[in-house]
Amino acid sequence: MNRSPTAAQVLVVGAGPVGLLLACELARARVRVVVVERLAAAMNESRASQLTARTAELLHERGFDALLAEAGHEPRAHFGGLGFDLSEADSGHWGNWKVPQYRTEAALAERAAELGVPLLRAHELVELTRRPDCVVCGIRGPRGPLRIRAEYVVGCDGARSTVRRLAGVPVTAVPATRELLRADVTGVRVRDRRFQRLERGFAVAATRGGVTRVMVHVFGRAPAERTGPPDFAEVVAAWKKVTGEDISGGDPLWVDAFDNARGQADRYRSGRVLLAGDAAHWHLPVGGQSINLGLQDAVNLGWKLAGTVHGWAAPGLLDTYHAERHPVAARMLDYVAAQELLMLGGPEVEPLRAVFAEVLGVERARAHLAAVMSNLDDRYGPPGPAPMGRRVPNPRPRTEPVVVRPGSPDTAPLLLRPDGHVAWVGEEGLEEAIRGLIRTRAIPREDEEGRCGTVTRT
């Protein structure tokens, strides 16, 4: 007998980092959420291995300090292979945090299980039927077909998203023109290379804990038609062609290929269906931005979807997910395309690289780039005086908006969103700002001593 759940307030499709963090955010807000995942077992590949300062802040605020403690701290970043320092970034978690994707997934999956989230592995979404009050999802599982009725469905199922396809969400995309091969290998000895441009191509190598990650692109080689990962022999041949080194004696832990196709869903919400992570935006994995954009999507969406499900969200609040996160990803797609040109372009880009290296020597330019690549300069909502729209580092985790009234009489009150961004500053206009987030009800307030009180709106 199939005892899998047949109803949920939210069905999340995809148990990667984005889907799991979203499930945690929803469950923490007392939303009944179910996660379905096509893969039968958790992945064990490193893949995305870099968390930015903003992502580290969000994970710290949610109690994932053990995960961050095992991460390697990288004080520098790069733009198109041109390095710069991150210590000027305005964050207690400045820098990049190196942790394999499978470890991030494991920590998030453990938290989701603690919160009671059902995770159905080896279950594949095959059908979406929209109704006025729900979405009926057809699932193919190991014990036969299953139908789950959900108030909302969120696709966190990658760049080839089944949810996006079944929901008919249009995309704006640029097809692939270049491909890179990547592998984690043991038993090889090659020197570390950080974004090295050579005569015949581009190569990266880094060894940590006895495992060497190699990444290689052969200039002028078009993407191959693939139905699965490349053979290690293909990586060996490309590495030999570009670097002249032989890594054929190594033992590959995993191998993959990725290209420079990029695109974005034209809308992140289609009625009761929403998209997050690579299902909403995809690009060449340069600088580790993909996983970070996705995790930050999950945090932005989680409280808004929870508020909508529970009925306290103001009309239109859920639509601000697209309004806020779509421009963030669109901007990063431009930054990734610029980096691709600097890294993988031919000899014609050398003058541009020289000029950009000079620009990175300018303090204000370097600080700006550090903030962008650390995801620390995103702001949400209408323009206003600082810090409106900006993040507040290390806020107390909340599932609903809160008015914070600092102890000093000269300091204006803040309307703080659950994702740590300031929705409003000051007494004037505060009531209207509250109405933009919640329906008529009491909302929490922190008094000067940090205790929770209430601000009641009539």
C-alpha positions as CSV (number, residue, x, y, z in Angstrom):
1,M,0.0,0.0,0.0
2,N,1.3,3.4,-1.0
3,R,1.3,5.5,2.2
4,S,2.9,8.6,0.7
5,P,1.3,11.9,1.5
6,T,-1.5,12.9,-0.9
7,A,-1.9,16.5,0.1
8,A,0.4,19.4,1.1
9,Q,0.1,23.1,1.4
10,V,3.3,23.4,-0.6
11,L,4.9,20.8,-2.8
12,V,8.6,21.4,-3.5
13,V,10.0,19.6,-6.6
14,G,13.7,19.0,-6.2
15,A,15.8,18.1,-3.2
16,G,18.9,20.0,-4.1
17,P,20.2,22.8,-1.8
18,V,17.5,25.3,-3.0
19,G,14.6,22.9,-2.5
20,L,15.8,21.7,0.9
21,L,16.4,25.2,2.2
22,L,13.0,26.3,1.0
23,A,11.4,23.3,2.7
24,C,13.2,24.3,5.9
25,E,12.0,27.9,5.7
26,L,8.4,26.8,5.1
27,A,8.4,24.1,7.8
28,R,9.9,26.5,10.3
29,A,6.8,28.7,9.5
30,R,4.5,25.8,10.2
31,V,3.6,25.2,6.6
32,R,2.9,21.5,5.6
33,V,5.4,20.9,2.9
34,V,6.4,17.8,0.9
35,V,9.5,17.4,-1.2
36,V,9.7,15.1,-4.2
37,E,13.0,14.2,-5.8
38,R,13.7,12.2,-9.0
39,L,17.0,10.8,-7.8
40,A,16.8,7.8,-5.5
41,A,19.8,8.8,-3.4
42,A,21.4,12.0,-2.2
43,M,24.2,13.1,-4.5
44,N,27.8,12.6,-3.4
45,E,29.5,15.0,-5.8
46,S,31.2,18.3,-4.9
47,R,29.9,20.3,-7.8
48,A,29.0,23.8,-6.4
49,S,31.5,24.3,-3.6
50,Q,31.5,28.0,-2.9
51,L,29.2,30.0,-0.6
52,T,29.3,33.7,-0.6
53,A,29.3,36.1,2.4
54,R,25.6,36.7,2.1
55,T,24.7,33.0,1.9
56,A,27.0,32.4,4.9
57,E,25.2,35.1,6.8
58,L,21.8,33.5,6.1
59,L,23.0,30.0,7.0
60,H,24.5,31.4,10.2
61,E,21.3,33.1,11.2
62,R,19.5,29.7,10.7
63,G,21.8,27.8,12.9
64,F,24.1,26.1,10.3
65,D,27.3,27.1,12.0
66,A,28.6,23.5,12.0
67,L,28.5,23.5,8.2
68,L,30.3,26.8,8.0
69,A,32.9,25.6,10.5
70,E,33.9,22.8,8.2
71,A,34.2,25.1,5.2
72,G,37.5,26.5,4.0
73,H,37.7,30.3,4.1
74,E,38.8,31.9,0.9
75,P,39.7,35.6,1.4
76,R,39.9,36.3,-2.3
77,A,37.6,36.1,-5.3
78,H,38.0,36.6,-9.0
79,F,36.3,38.3,-11.9
80,G,36.9,36.5,-15.1
81,G,40.1,35.0,-13.6
82,L,41.4,38.4,-12.4
83,G,41.8,38.1,-8.6
84,F,40.9,40.6,-6.0
85,D,40.6,40.8,-2.2
86,L,37.3,40.4,-0.3
87,S,38.3,41.6,3.1
88,E,36.8,45.0,2.5
89,A,33.3,43.5,2.2
90,D,30.9,44.7,4.9
91,S,30.1,41.4,6.6
92,G,31.2,39.4,9.6
93,H,31.3,36.4,7.1
94,W,33.3,38.2,4.5
95,G,35.1,36.0,1.9
96,N,34.0,32.8,0.2
97,W,33.3,29.6,2.1
98,K,34.4,26.4,0.4
99,V,32.2,23.4,1.2
100,P,31.2,20.6,-1.2
101,Q,27.7,20.7,-2.4
102,Y,26.9,17.3,-1.0
103,R,27.8,18.5,2.5
104,T,25.5,21.5,2.1
105,E,22.7,19.2,0.9
106,A,23.3,16.8,3.8
107,A,23.0,19.5,6.4
108,L,19.9,21.0,4.9
109,A,18.3,17.5,4.5
110,E,19.0,16.7,8.2
111,R,17.4,20.0,9.3
112,A,14.3,19.3,7.0
113,A,14.0,15.9,8.6
114,E,14.2,17.4,12.1
115,L,11.3,19.7,11.1
116,G,9.2,16.7,9.9
117,V,9.4,17.4,6.2
118,P,8.5,14.3,4.1
119,L,11.2,13.7,1.4
120,L,10.0,11.3,-1.3
121,R,13.1,10.1,-3.3
122,A,12.8,8.2,-6.6
123,H,9.6,10.2,-7.2
124,E,9.3,12.1,-10.5
125,L,6.8,14.8,-11.4
126,V,5.1,13.9,-14.7
127,E,1.9,16.0,-14.6
128,L,0.5,19.3,-13.4
129,T,-3.2,20.0,-13.4
130,R,-4.2,23.5,-12.3
131,R,-7.4,24.1,-10.4
132,P,-8.8,27.3,-8.9
133,D,-7.8,26.4,-5.4
134,C,-4.9,24.0,-5.9
135,V,-2.5,22.2,-8.2
136,V,-2.9,18.4,-8.7
137,C,0.5,16.8,-9.3
138,G,0.9,13.5,-11.0
139,I,4.0,11.7,-9.5
140,R,5.7,8.5,-10.8
141,G,7.2,6.6,-7.9
142,P,8.7,3.2,-7.1
143,R,5.4,1.9,-5.7
144,G,3.3,3.2,-8.6
145,P,1.7,6.4,-9.5
146,L,0.8,9.0,-6.9
147,R,-1.3,12.2,-6.9
148,I,-0.5,15.0,-4.5
149,R,-2.9,17.9,-4.2
150,A,-1.0,21.1,-3.2
151,E,-2.0,24.7,-2.7
152,Y,1.3,25.8,-4.3
153,V,4.0,24.0,-6.2
154,V,7.6,25.3,-6.4
155,G,10.0,24.0,-9.0
156,C,13.5,23.7,-7.6
157,D,14.4,21.1,-10.2
158,G,17.3,22.6,-12.1
159,A,17.9,24.3,-15.5
160,R,15.9,21.7,-17.3
161,S,13.0,22.1,-14.9
162,T,10.1,19.8,-15.4
163,V,7.9,22.2,-13.4
164,R,8.8,25.1,-15.7
165,R,8.0,23.0,-18.8
166,L,4.7,21.6,-17.5
167,A,3.6,25.0,-16.3
168,G,4.4,26.5,-19.7
169,V,6.5,29.3,-18.3
170,P,8.3,31.1,-21.1
171,V,12.0,31.8,-21.0
172,T,14.6,34.1,-22.5
173,A,17.7,32.2,-23.2
174,V,21.0,32.3,-25.1
175,P,22.2,28.9,-26.5
176,A,25.6,27.3,-25.7
177,T,28.6,28.2,-27.7
178,R,31.4,26.9,-25.4
179,E,31.9,23.9,-23.1
180,L,34.1,23.1,-20.1
181,L,35.0,19.7,-18.8
182,R,35.5,19.1,-15.1
183,A,36.6,16.2,-12.9
184,D,37.6,15.5,-9.3
185,V,40.5,13.1,-9.4
186,T,42.8,11.3,-6.9
187,G,46.2,9.9,-7.6
188,V,47.5,12.8,-9.8
189,R,50.2,15.4,-9.2
190,V,49.7,18.6,-11.1
191,R,50.5,22.1,-9.9
192,D,47.6,24.3,-8.9
193,R,46.5,26.7,-11.6
194,R,44.1,29.5,-10.9
195,F,42.3,30.4,-14.2
196,Q,45.3,30.0,-16.5
197,R,44.9,31.1,-20.1
198,L,47.3,29.1,-22.3
199,E,47.8,29.0,-26.1
200,R,45.3,26.3,-26.7
201,G,42.8,26.8,-23.9
202,F,41.9,27.5,-20.4
203,A,42.8,25.4,-17.3
204,V,42.2,25.3,-13.6
205,A,43.6,22.9,-11.1
206,A,43.3,22.8,-7.3
207,T,44.2,20.0,-4.8
208,R,42.5,19.8,-1.4
209,G,42.5,16.8,0.9
210,G,44.2,14.6,-1.7
211,V,41.5,15.3,-4.4
212,T,42.4,17.4,-7.4
213,R,39.7,19.3,-9.3
214,V,40.6,20.0,-12.9
215,M,38.6,22.1,-15.3
216,V,39.5,22.6,-18.9
217,H,38.3,24.4,-22.0
218,V,39.8,24.0,-25.5
219,F,39.6,27.2,-27.4
220,G,37.4,27.0,-30.4
221,R,35.8,23.7,-29.5
222,A,32.0,23.7,-29.7
223,P,29.8,22.0,-27.1
224,A,29.2,18.3,-27.7
225,E,25.8,16.7,-27.9
226,R,25.5,14.7,-24.7
227,T,23.1,12.4,-23.0
228,G,25.3,11.9,-19.9
229,P,28.6,12.9,-18.4
230,P,31.8,12.6,-20.6
231,D,34.2,9.8,-20.2
232,F,37.3,10.6,-18.1
233,A,39.4,9.8,-21.2
234,E,37.8,12.9,-22.8
235,V,39.0,15.1,-19.9
236,V,42.4,13.5,-20.1
237,A,42.7,14.3,-23.8
238,A,41.5,17.9,-23.4
239,W,43.9,18.5,-20.4
240,K,46.8,17.1,-22.4
241,K,46.0,19.3,-25.4
242,V,45.8,22.5,-23.3
243,T,48.5,21.9,-20.6
244,G,50.7,19.2,-22.1
245,E,50.3,17.2,-18.9
246,D,49.1,13.6,-18.6
247,I,46.5,12.8,-15.9
248,S,45.5,9.5,-17.3
249,G,46.8,7.6,-14.3
250,G,44.4,9.3,-11.9
251,D,41.2,7.8,-10.5
252,P,38.2,10.0,-11.3
253,L,35.7,10.4,-8.5
254,W,33.2,12.2,-10.8
255,V,33.3,13.8,-14.2
256,D,30.9,16.3,-15.8
257,A,30.6,18.8,-18.6
258,F,28.9,22.2,-18.5
259,D,28.4,24.8,-21.1
260,N,27.8,28.6,-21.3
261,A,24.1,28.4,-22.1
262,R,22.3,31.0,-20.0
263,G,18.7,32.1,-19.6
264,Q,16.0,33.1,-17.2
265,A,12.3,32.4,-16.8
266,D,10.3,35.4,-17.9
267,R,8.3,35.1,-14.7
268,Y,9.0,33.3,-11.4
269,R,5.3,33.0,-10.6
270,S,2.6,31.5,-12.8
271,G,-0.5,31.4,-10.6
272,R,0.1,28.7,-8.0
273,V,3.3,27.6,-9.6
274,L,6.6,29.2,-8.7
275,L,10.3,28.7,-9.7
276,A,13.5,29.0,-7.7
277,G,17.2,28.4,-8.2
278,D,18.4,27.0,-11.6
279,A,14.8,26.4,-12.6
280,A,14.4,30.2,-12.7
281,H,17.8,31.2,-14.0
282,W,20.8,29.3,-15.3
283,H,24.3,30.2,-16.5
284,L,27.9,29.1,-16.7
285,P,29.0,28.2,-13.1
286,V,31.5,31.0,-12.7
287,G,32.4,32.2,-9.2
288,G,29.9,29.9,-7.6
289,Q,27.0,32.2,-8.1
290,S,24.4,29.6,-9.1
291,I,23.9,27.9,-5.8
292,N,24.1,31.3,-3.9
293,L,21.4,32.9,-6.1
294,G,19.2,29.9,-5.5
295,L,19.6,29.7,-1.8
296,Q,18.8,33.4,-1.6
297,D,15.8,32.8,-3.8
298,A,14.6,30.3,-1.2
299,V,15.0,32.7,1.7
300,N,13.2,35.5,-0.2
301,L,10.3,33.2,-1.2
302,G,9.9,31.2,2.0
303,W,8.3,33.8,4.3
304,K,6.2,35.3,1.5
305,L,4.8,31.9,0.5
306,A,4.2,31.0,4.2
307,G,2.4,34.2,4.8
308,T,0.2,33.6,1.7
309,V,-0.6,30.0,2.8
310,H,-1.5,31.1,6.4
311,G,-3.5,34.1,5.2
312,W,-1.6,37.0,6.8
313,A,0.3,38.2,3.7
314,A,-0.9,41.4,2.2
315,P,-2.4,41.1,-1.3
316,G,0.4,41.1,-3.9
317,L,3.1,40.1,-1.4
318,L,3.8,36.8,-3.2
319,D,4.3,38.7,-6.5
320,T,7.1,40.7,-5.0
321,Y,9.2,37.5,-5.1
322,H,9.5,37.8,-8.9
323,A,9.8,41.6,-8.7
324,E,12.7,41.4,-6.3
325,R,14.6,38.3,-7.4
326,H,14.3,38.5,-11.2
327,P,16.4,41.7,-11.5
328,V,19.0,40.2,-9.1
329,A,19.5,37.2,-11.3
330,A,19.3,39.2,-14.6
331,R,22.1,41.4,-13.3
332,M,24.2,38.4,-12.3
333,L,23.7,36.9,-15.8
334,D,25.4,39.9,-17.2
335,Y,28.2,39.7,-14.8
336,V,28.7,36.0,-15.7
337,A,28.7,36.7,-19.4
338,A,31.3,39.4,-18.9
339,Q,33.5,37.0,-16.9
340,E,33.1,34.3,-19.6
341,L,34.4,36.7,-22.2
342,L,37.4,37.6,-20.0
343,M,38.3,34.0,-19.3
344,L,37.4,32.1,-22.4
345,G,37.7,34.7,-25.2
346,G,40.6,34.5,-27.7
347,P,43.6,36.8,-28.0
348,E,41.3,39.7,-28.8
349,V,40.2,40.0,-25.2
350,E,43.8,40.6,-23.9
351,P,43.5,44.5,-24.1
352,L,40.2,44.2,-22.2
353,R,41.8,42.1,-19.5
354,A,44.6,44.6,-19.1
355,V,42.2,47.5,-18.7
356,F,40.0,45.5,-16.2
357,A,43.1,44.6,-14.2
358,E,43.9,48.3,-13.9
359,V,40.4,49.1,-12.8
360,L,40.6,46.5,-10.1
361,G,43.5,48.5,-8.6
362,V,41.0,51.4,-7.9
363,E,39.7,51.0,-4.3
364,R,36.1,52.1,-5.0
365,A,35.8,49.8,-8.0
366,R,37.3,46.9,-6.1
367,A,34.9,47.5,-3.1
368,H,31.9,47.6,-5.5
369,L,32.9,44.4,-7.1
370,A,33.5,42.7,-3.8
371,A,30.0,43.7,-2.6
372,V,28.4,42.4,-5.9
373,M,30.2,39.1,-6.0
374,S,29.5,38.6,-2.2
375,N,25.8,39.2,-2.9
376,L,25.9,41.9,-0.2
377,D,24.5,44.9,-2.2
378,D,21.1,43.6,-3.1
379,R,18.3,45.8,-1.9
380,Y,14.5,45.3,-2.1
381,G,11.5,47.6,-2.2
382,P,11.0,51.2,-3.1
383,P,13.9,53.7,-2.8
384,G,14.4,55.4,0.5
385,P,16.9,56.5,3.1
386,A,19.5,54.1,4.3
387,P,19.2,51.4,5.4
388,M,15.8,50.9,3.8
389,G,15.9,47.8,1.5
390,R,19.3,46.7,2.8
391,R,20.0,43.7,4.9
392,V,20.5,43.8,8.6
393,P,23.3,41.3,9.5
394,N,22.5,38.7,12.2
395,P,18.8,39.5,12.9
396,R,16.9,37.1,15.2
397,P,15.3,34.5,13.0
398,R,11.6,35.3,12.4
399,T,8.8,33.9,10.3
400,E,6.8,37.1,10.1
401,P,7.7,40.8,9.9
402,V,8.7,42.6,13.0
403,V,8.9,46.3,14.1
404,V,12.2,47.0,15.9
405,R,12.3,50.0,18.2
406,P,15.9,50.7,19.2
407,G,16.6,51.9,22.7
408,S,17.8,55.4,21.7
409,P,15.1,58.0,21.3
410,D,17.1,59.5,18.4
411,T,17.0,56.2,16.4
412,A,14.1,55.6,14.1
413,P,12.1,52.3,14.3
414,L,12.7,49.7,11.6
415,L,10.2,47.4,9.9
416,L,12.2,44.3,9.5
417,R,11.3,41.5,7.1
418,P,11.9,37.8,8.0
419,D,14.7,37.6,5.4
420,G,16.6,40.3,7.3
421,H,16.0,43.2,4.9
422,V,14.6,46.5,6.2
423,A,11.2,47.2,4.7
424,W,10.8,50.7,6.2
425,V,12.6,53.3,8.4
426,G,10.9,55.9,10.6
427,E,7.5,56.5,12.1
428,E,6.1,58.5,9.1
429,G,4.8,56.0,6.6
430,L,5.3,53.0,8.9
431,E,1.6,52.0,9.0
432,E,1.4,52.1,5.2
433,A,4.6,50.0,5.0
434,I,3.1,47.5,7.3
435,R,0.0,47.3,5.2
436,G,2.2,46.4,2.2
437,L,3.4,43.3,4.0
438,I,0.5,42.0,6.2
439,R,-3.2,42.0,6.4
440,T,-4.8,43.7,9.5
441,R,-3.5,41.9,12.6
442,A,-1.0,42.3,15.4
443,I,2.7,41.9,14.4
444,P,5.6,41.3,16.7
445,R,7.7,44.1,18.1
446,E,11.0,43.9,19.9
447,D,11.2,46.3,22.8
448,E,14.4,48.0,23.9
449,E,15.4,45.0,26.0
450,G,14.9,42.5,23.2
451,R,11.6,41.0,24.5
452,C,8.8,40.4,22.1
453,G,5.8,42.7,22.4
454,T,3.2,43.7,19.8
455,V,2.4,46.5,17.5
456,T,-1.3,46.4,16.8
457,R,-2.8,47.9,13.7
458,T,-6.5,48.6,13.3
